Amino acid sequence: MSKLVHAMVRVRDEARSVDYYGTAFGLKVAERLDFPDFTLIYLSNPEAPFELELTVNKDRSEAYNLGDGYGHLAVTVDDVEAEHARFKQAGLPATDLKTLKHGDRALATFFFATDPDGYKIEVIQRGGRFA
């Protein structure tokens, strides 16, 4: 059986991205591996073994084209309203809170954050399917 261990996104500015993910989601550098042409930074927190890998290609100066295939990463939080307020107070980009329903059943209350490179991160109220 397979086990998901990380997701990778390409970023242009290591410090800006590490700061964003630390401020937004409490992720800290678990390991940083420097190579001649690129750097890999693995971010994690104690709540989950899954990591976010940031790849910094050293010769890259222009923004990455995210294309139309990338959707989003998703994280769960204990209090999505408090997190939404914290994002707004910190000046971090965040959409309005929304609740997705299927018929009369509420599936998720969430908002989307956007990192410095344009990647979307769904922030979901923990519970139900997203416990």
Secondary structure, 3 states (H helix, E strand, C coil): CCCCCEEEEEECCHHHHHHHHHHHHCCEEEEEEECCCEEEEEEEECCEEEEEEEEEECCCCCCCCCCCCCCCEEEEECCHHHHHHHHHHHCCCECCCEEEEECCEEEEEEEEEECCCCCEEEEEECECCEC
